[in-house]
């Protein structure tokens, strides 16, 4: 199985919230592990549960990965 490698730009483009499986993928986890950890309250970042679905704040993923500060863009970019 090939693991997807996420770039900072791709993670930031997810928006404010993302689904649990995508968040798990960003952290190198599969679907089953992501759901198990969320159920057990052990997912590496806080998980929100709304209407039976898990959502993960992208900002918390960025914090965990040390990418919590926006990247500087050159003037005119």
C-alpha positions as CSV (number, residue, x, y, z in Angstrom):
1,X,0.0,0.0,0.0
2,X,1.4,3.4,-1.0
3,X,1.0,6.2,1.6
4,X,0.1,9.6,0.3
5,X,2.5,12.4,1.3
6,X,0.7,15.7,1.9
7,X,2.2,19.1,1.2
8,X,1.6,22.1,3.5
9,X,-0.3,23.7,0.6
10,X,-2.6,20.7,0.2
11,X,-3.3,20.6,4.0
12,X,-4.1,24.3,4.1
13,X,-6.4,24.0,1.0
14,X,-8.7,21.6,3.0
15,X,-10.4,24.6,4.6
16,X,-11.4,25.0,8.2
17,X,-12.6,21.4,8.9
18,X,-11.9,18.1,7.2
19,X,-13.3,14.6,7.6
20,X,-11.6,12.1,9.9
21,X,-10.3,9.8,7.1
22,X,-8.6,12.8,5.4
23,X,-7.1,14.0,8.7
24,X,-5.8,10.5,9.4
25,X,-4.3,10.4,5.9
26,X,-2.4,13.6,6.6
27,X,-1.0,12.0,9.7
28,X,-0.1,8.7,7.9
29,X,-3.0,6.6,9.3
30,X,-5.6,4.5,7.5
31,X,-9.4,4.6,7.8
32,X,-9.7,1.9,10.4
33,X,-7.0,3.3,12.7
34,X,-8.4,6.8,12.4
35,X,-11.9,5.7,13.4
36,X,-10.6,3.5,16.3
37,X,-8.6,6.3,17.8
38,X,-11.4,8.8,17.4
39,X,-13.9,6.4,19.1
40,X,-11.3,5.8,22.0
41,X,-10.7,9.5,22.3
42,X,-7.1,9.0,21.3
43,X,-6.9,10.7,17.9
44,X,-3.8,13.0,18.0
45,X,-5.9,16.2,17.7
46,X,-9.3,17.1,18.9
47,X,-12.2,15.6,16.9
48,X,-15.6,17.1,16.6
49,X,-18.6,14.8,16.2
50,X,-21.7,16.3,14.5
51,X,-24.7,14.5,13.2
52,X,-22.9,11.1,13.4
53,X,-19.8,12.3,11.5
54,X,-16.3,13.1,12.7
55,X,-14.8,16.4,11.7
56,X,-11.2,17.6,12.4
57,X,-10.1,21.3,12.6
58,X,-7.4,21.7,10.0
59,X,-5.7,24.4,12.2
60,X,-5.1,21.7,14.9
61,X,-3.5,19.4,12.3
62,X,-1.2,22.3,11.2
63,X,-0.3,23.0,14.9
64,X,0.5,19.3,15.4
65,X,2.7,19.3,12.3
66,X,4.5,22.5,13.3
67,X,2.9,24.4,10.4
68,X,0.8,26.7,12.5
69,X,2.1,29.9,11.0
70,X,1.1,30.9,7.5
71,X,3.9,30.7,5.0
72,X,5.4,34.0,4.0
73,X,4.5,34.9,0.4
74,X,6.7,37.2,-1.7
75,X,5.2,40.6,-2.5
76,X,3.0,40.4,-5.5
77,X,2.5,36.6,-5.3
